Amino acid sequence: MSLLSSLTRLLLPAEAPVVDYPFVPSDVALYRRTAHPDADALDAQTWDDMLLPQYSAQLARETSIFGQQELHRRLHADGGGVAASAVRVRTLAQDAGRRQQLHAACTGLRRADREISVTLFGAELPPAPRWVGLLPLLPLALLLTVVLALATGVVMLWGVVVALWLLLMAVQARYHEAVEEWTRILATLRQMLRAHSLLAALDDPLAAGLREDAARADKLNERLARSVVDNLPGVRDYSDWLWLMNVRHYFASRDAVRAELALLRSSFERVAGLEADLALARHLAQTPRYCWAEQGGAVALEQVVHPLLAQAEPLTFSLAGQGAFISGQNGIGKSTLLRTVGLNLILARAFGFCYAERAVTPLLPVYSSMQSEDALDGGESLYIAELRRARELLALAERAPAVFIIDEIFRGTNHLESISAAAAVLHTLSQQGTVIVSSHNLVLAPLLEDRLAPWCVSREGSGLRVAPGVLRETNGIALLATRGFDAAISAKANRVFDWLSDYMAHPADCQDIRSSL
């Protein structure tokens, strides 16, 4: 280590400890929205329905904004590059030593407190104005005028001194906020370039792609830094206010970023990609149940679980050539089943793995309708919200094949119209995509059996079982007693139920109406 480097380490403050900055979801999403606006196989409602915000937070532990943004992009992507990333993740998941070494090189990224993908992939930074070249002359003119005023005693020169000083202050005031924000962006850029160099220095094949640009990354990192003298305690304020070093560095470093934009974009993509691979590998190394999905036209998930449930009950679920109509008693876990299937299909497409013993999955986007509700502020009732979502799903089905996960469609209207509208929408949707729907309206099962295979969720021992068929013993009225309702209430409910069962019996033959759908 050189004498200058040793002195610098002694005089400059120590590097800040790693504190993961709490980036908001909109910041995490900026990279995908800016650099990959057309690659979106998920929409906002599916993102929320499938509990992906909670799942992403689980993956993002010990991961910087770079890795978080890449994970977010992959979750929304069409799965085209999943095979290559899956190989890297599989390799890292089996080698704790490599994970630790690569993770150490990426640790500095977690000091970043600014999102930079918009800077790199958004609108081009404007070039520095021509008058910036005159900024070094301004403090020299001020000092020269002070010397002349003192030497000659000409009073008018002090007026010039005041004018020049005010001009210095005006420049600082005009660019103060921009300089402060750019300083934080530069700090993040420099952490990225530093991680680029540290990763490239490792003898690891996964970082080999970073080596060809490592020297340029080092040089650019030096260009983006303030001088060692400017960083000394007590010197920076003097150099900024008198010599405008912060403003001059602001324009010079912006021009450097503009000139090396291709390098910075490439560095961002490769560093973020490697950190995302590390996050996934670290997660899988701590996951007791997962498998690498096989790509196919059908859906087959053996002993699959939901990763957010601490004591998830494994299920086996399969589809071949048809969608599924799922029935089951209240509280049995139908919604959990839908989320388990939907999330695992999304992860197989995005990352290549599922939380199952074995998985065969189609490389299709997943869209859902599970959480429609009244919107009082927008004046949208539950049924209107359900209609809007159903229309969105039909429009998505017209664009390309997809898997549609739907829970209790059209709850917001009366029983007859709910069944009628649901039958029409689900039958049409199933002609254009794979539909997996759960409903308490059991009459939908025979109405849609030519498109949706009936499956019933039941409890078997300490776990759940999914088997062909339709629920035969409902428990909605039985739950009245277990939830503290008076016995007279249950008796009245049973009398009404018996009457309705006779009055509105399930149709024995749906062939005529089914053929007209």
C-alpha positions, 0 to 999 in steps of 0.5 A, spaced: 500 500 500 502 506 498 504 512 503 498 516 499 493 511 500 495 509 507 494 517 509 488 517 505 485 511 509 487 515 516 484 522 514 478 520 511 472 517 515 471 509 515 466 506 510 459 506 513 456 500 515 451 496 511 444 498 512 439 495 508 435 502 505 428 501 505 426 502 498 419 502 496 416 497 491 415 503 486 423 504 486 424 496 485 419 496 479 423 502 476 428 498 472 423 493 469 418 499 467 424 503 464 429 498 461 423 492 459 417 496 459 414 491 454 416 484 458 410 483 463 407 477 464 404 479 470 399 485 472 398 488 478 392 484 481 395 478 480 402 480 483 397 482 489 393 476 489 399 471 489 402 474 495 408 476 491 410 482 495 411 478 501 414 473 497 419 478 494 420 481 501 422 474 503 427 473 497 430 480 498 433 479 505 441 481 504 440 483 497 441 490 495 436 494 490 440 491 484 438 484 486 431 486 488 430 490 481 433 484 477 428 479 481 422 483 480 424 483 472 424 476 472 418 475 476 414 479 470 418 476 464 416 471 459 421 466 462 425 466 456 432 466 459 430 462 465 434 456 463 441 459 463 439 463 470 437 456 473 443 453 471 447 458 475 442 458 481 443 450 481 450 451 481 451 456 487 445 453 491 450 447 492 456 451 494 456 455 500 463 457 499 462 460 492 456 463 495 459 466 501 465 469 496 461 472 491 456 475 497 462 478 500 464 482 493 456 484 493 456 487 500 457 494 498 451 494 494 447 494 500 450 501 502 446 504 496 440 509 498 438 511 491 435 507 485 439 508 478 436 504 473 432 511 471 439 514 470 442 509 466 436 506 462 431 512 462 431 519 458 438 521 456 442 526 461 443 533 458 450 535 456 453 540 460 452 547 458 458 551 455 458 556 460 460 551 465 467 551 462 468 558 465 466 556 472 474 556 474 474 563 472 469 566 477 473 564 484 479 567 480 476 573 478 473 574 486 480 573 489 484 577 484 478 583 485 479 582 493 487 583 492 486 589 487 481 592 492 486 591 498 492 594 494 489 600 490 484 602 496 478 603 490 472 603 493 468 601 487 472 594 487 469 592 493 462 593 489 465 588 484 467 583 490 460 583 493 457 582 486 462 576 484 461 573 491 453 573 490 454 570 483 458 564 487 452 564 492 447 564 486 450 558 482 450 554 489 443 555 490 441 554 483 444 547 483 444 545 490 439 540 490 441 537 484 448 536 486 446 533 493 441 528 489 447 527 484 452 525 489 447 520 492 446 517 485 454 517 484 455 513 490 451 508 488 454 508 481 461 507 484 458 502 489 456 498 483 463 499 479 466 497 485 462 490 486 464 489 478 471 490 480 471 485 486 467 480 482 471 480 476 477 479 481 475 473 483 477 466 480 469 464 479 467 462 472 460 465 474 463 472 474 468 471 468 463 476 464 465 482 468 473 481 467 473 484 460 470 490 462 474 490 469 479 495 467 474 500 464 470 500 470 476 501 475 478 507 471 471 510 470 470 509 478 476 514 479 473 519 474 467 519 478 470 520 485 472 527 488 479 528 489 482 526 495 484 533 497 476 535 496 474 529 501 479 531 507 475 534 513 474 541 513 476 542 506 470 540 502 466 546 504 471 551 502 473 548 495 465 547 494 463 554 496 469 558 494 471 554 488 465 551 486 468 544 486 461 540 487 458 544 481 464 543 477 464 535 479 457 535 478 457 537 470 464 533 469 461 526 472 455 527 468 458 527 462 463 521 464 456 517 465 453 520 458 460 517 455 460 511 458 453 509 458 454 502 455 459 500 460 454 502 466 448 499 463 452 492 462 455 493 469 448 494 472 445 488 468 451 483 470 452 485 477 444 485 478 443 478 475 449 475 479 446 478 485 439 476 484 442 469 482 445 469 489 439 471 493 435 465 489 441 460 491 441 462 498 434 462 499 434 455 496 439 452 500 435 454 506 428 451 503 427 443 505 422 442 499 423 444 492 425 441 485 427 444 478 421 444 474 420 440 467 417 444 462 411 441 458 404 442 456 400 440 462 400 442 469 403 436 474 405 438 481 407 433 486 407 434 494 407 442 492 407 447 498 406 454 499 413 457 501 410 463 505 406 458 510 410 455 515 407 449 516 404 448 509 400 442 507 403 438 501 398 437 495 398 433 489 395 437 483 395 435 476 391 438 469 391 435 462 388 438 457 382 441 461 382 446 466 379 445 473 373 447 477 375 446 485 369 445 490 370 444 498 367 446 504 368 452 507 375 454 510 378 447 507 383 451 503 381 452 496 384 459 496 390 457 499 390 451 493 389 456 488 395 461 491 399 455 491 398 453 484 398 460 481 405 462 485 409 455 483 407 456 476 409 463 476 416 461 479 417 455 474 416 460 469 421 466 472 426 462 476 425 455 474 423 451 480 417 450 484 416 448 491 414 441 490 417 434 489 416 434 482 413 439 477 411 439 470 409 446 468 407 450 462 411 456 460 405 461 460 403 467 464 399 467 470 393 472 471 388 471 477 382 474 480 381 473 487 381 479 491 376 484 488 372 488 493 368 494 494 372 501 492 368 506 496 373 512 494 372 510 486 364 508 487 365 501 484 361 496 487 364 489 488 360 486 482 362 492 478 369 490 480 368 483 478 366 485 472 371 489 470 376 484 472 373 479 468 373 483 462 380 484 463 382 477 463 378 476 457 382 481 453 388 478 456 386 471 453 385 474 446 392 476 446 396 469 448 394 463 451 395 463 459 393 460 466 387 464 469 386 463 477 379 465 479 376 465 486 369 465 487 367 469 481 361 474 481 360 474 489 357 481 488 350 479 485 344 475 486 345 467 486 341 466 479 345 472 475 352 470 479 351 463 476 349 465 469 354 470 468 360 466 471 358 460 466 358 465 460 365 468 462 368 461 465 366 457 458 369 463 454 375 464 458 376 456 458 376 456 450 382 461 450 386 459 456 387 454 462 382 456 467 382 454 475 376 456 478 374 455 485 366 456 487 361 455 492 356 455 486 356 447 485 351 447 479 357 450 475 361 444 475 356 440 471 355 446 466 362 447 465 364 439 465 366 439 458 371 445 459 373 444 467 375 438 470 371 437 477 376 437 483 374 436 490 378 439 496 377 434 502 381 433 509 385 426 509 388 425 516 392 431 518 393 433 510 389 435 504 387 431 498 385 433 492 381 428 488 376 428 482 369 430 483 364 435 486 363 437 494 357 433 496 357 435 504 357 442 504 358 445 511 356 453 511 350 452 515 353 447 520 358 452 521 353 457 524 353 452 531 360 452 531 361 459 531 356 461 537 349 462 533 343 459 537 340 453 535 334 456 533 338 460 527 341 453 525 334 450 525 331 455 521 336 455 516 336 448 515 328 449 513 330 454 508 335 450 505 331 444 505 325 448 501 330 451 496 333 444 495 327 442 492 325 448 489 332 449 485 334 442 484 341 441 481 339 439 474 340 432 472 342 434 465 345 440 462 347 438 455 342 442 452 344 449 455 351 447 455 351 446 448 349 453 447 354 456 451 
